[in-house]
Amino acid sequence: MKIDSALKKDILSAQKSEITEYHIYQVLTNFIKDGKNKEVLNKIAQEELRHYNFWKERSGQDVKPNKLKVYFYVFLAKIFGLTFGVKLMEKGENFAQRSYIILEKNIEGADAVVADEKRHEQELADLMNEEHLAYTGSVILGLNDALVELTAALAGFTLALQKTKLVGIVGLITGIAAAMSMAASEYLSTKEEATGKNPYKASVYTGVAYILTVIFLIFPYFIFSNLFICLGITISIALLAVFLFTFYTSVAKGLDLKKRFWEMAILSLSIAGINFFIGIIIRKTFGIDLG
C-alpha cells in the first residue's frame, strides 16, 4: 500500500495518541484499589499498545508518547478522581476519532481500531465506580443551595445594610447556619432513603460543599469597600462555580453541560435579582440607616 506524506502524517498522529494513552492507563492502574477498575484499565492499555503497533507497522517508525499529556491526565485523575480524568481523556479521544475517517478509508484494518476506541468509552462508563461520584447528589445539593440562597441573600443584604464588612459578617453567619441545617437535613433524608449511601458521609459532603461556597461568595465583602464591586465579584464567582461544577459532573456522568449550566445560572441570578429589589424595599420600608 502506497502511503503519501499527508496520510503518513495522520498515521503518526494516531500512533502518538495511542502510545500516549497506553502510558496514561498504565500509570493510572498503579494507584487504583478497585480490582475491577484496574482490570478494565489494564485491558484498555493493552489494546492501546496493540493499536500503536498497528500504526507503527504502517508508518515504519517509532513515536514517543506526549509526556506532558501523560502528566496532565494523571494529575487530573489524582486530584479530581479517576472517573473525571479518564472520561475527559476519552472526550479528547472522541475528537481524534474524527480524523480517523480518512485513515479508515485508506488503511485496511483501521475500522477495527476505531471500533475499539468507541467501545472503550462504553466500558469506562459501565465500570467506573468511585465513592465521591456516589455522593455527587449531596455535593450538588450543598453547592446549589449555597449558590442560590447565599447569592440571593447577599444581594438583599447589600442593599439593605450597605456596609461591606457588615454584609460579609451577616452573610457568614447566615451561611454557617444554613450549612449546618442543610447537612442535618441531608443526614435525615439519606437515612430514610434506601440509596446505600452513608448518611454521615452524605451530610459531610453537603455541609462542606455549602461552607466552601459560602467562603468564596463572601470574601469580596472583606476585601473591597464598594458594595456594587463586591456584589459583582460575588455573582461572577457564583457563575464560575456553577460552570466548574457542571463541567465536572457533565464529564464524570456524561450529562449535558450547557443545559445544566444555564439551569443553575438562571435560577441563581433570578433569585438574586429578586432579593436585590427586596433589599431595596426593606431598606425604604423600615428606614434602615446604620450610619
Order of alpha helices (4+ residues) and beta strands (2+ residues): alpha-alpha-alpha-alpha-alpha-alpha-alpha-alpha-alpha-alpha-alpha-alpha-alpha
